[in-house]
Amino acid sequence: MSQKIKLIWDFRGAAAAKTAEHHEIHLKEFIIAENYPLQITGFEILNDLYAIAYLVVEEKDMITFRDILKPHRGTYFE
């Protein structure tokens, strides 16, 4: 079984939650357009001024997605 990577975009400031929520829409559109089999996306509001959007990819695809989408960071997904 292949390891999965969670690509993460960080958003800060008063509009962080709305920005992260909107960014997830674009991530969903991208994986549909690419016909990518994993369709795991989301956003999390961590506090009033900090939120994230994320996309989960297979480890073998991480470099390709990283280079195209330019996430701020990544971590292993469980």
N, C-alpha and C positions, 0 to 999 in steps of 0.2 A: 504494500500500500504506500502510495506517494505522500510525502509530507506536504502540508498546505501552509501557505504564507499569507498573512493578513497585511495588505498594503494600506497605509494609513495617511490621511491628510488631516492636519491640525488647523483649526480655526479659532481665533481669539478675538475678544472684543464683544461689544454689546450685541452685534449681529451674528455671533458665532453659531448659534443653534440653527437659525434660518439658513445660513450659508452652508453648513454641513448637510442639512436636510436637502437643500437644492443640489448640492454637489452629488449626493447619492443618486439623484434622478439621472444625471449625466453618466454616472458609472453604470447604471442599469442599461441605459441606452447603448453604451459602448459594448457591453458584453453581449447584448442581443444582436447588435450589428456584426459583431465578430463571431457570432454563433458559438460562444464559449460554453462548454458543458457545465461548468460550475457557475451557479447563479447566486452566489452569496455576497450580498452587499448590506450596508447598514449605516446608521449614524447614531452617535451617542452624545448626549449632553452631559458633560462631566461636572460643570458648575455654571454659574450665570455668565461667565466670560470665556468659557472654553468648551469646545465641542470637536468631535472628530467624525469623519466619514471614512468608510473602509470598503475594500474589495478583497475577497479571498481568491487566491489562484494556486494552482499546483506549483510546487517548487521548481519543476522543470521549465515552467513558463514565466517565472518571476522576472528574469532579466528583460525579456521582451516587454512585459507589461510595465516594468519599472521605467524602461527607456521611453516608452510611448506616453505614459500617463504621469510620470514624474511625482510619485508620492513623496511625502516628507520623511517617512520612515516605514519600517516593516517589522513584523514579529511573527513567530510561529503561531499557527492557529490550531487549536485543539478541538 
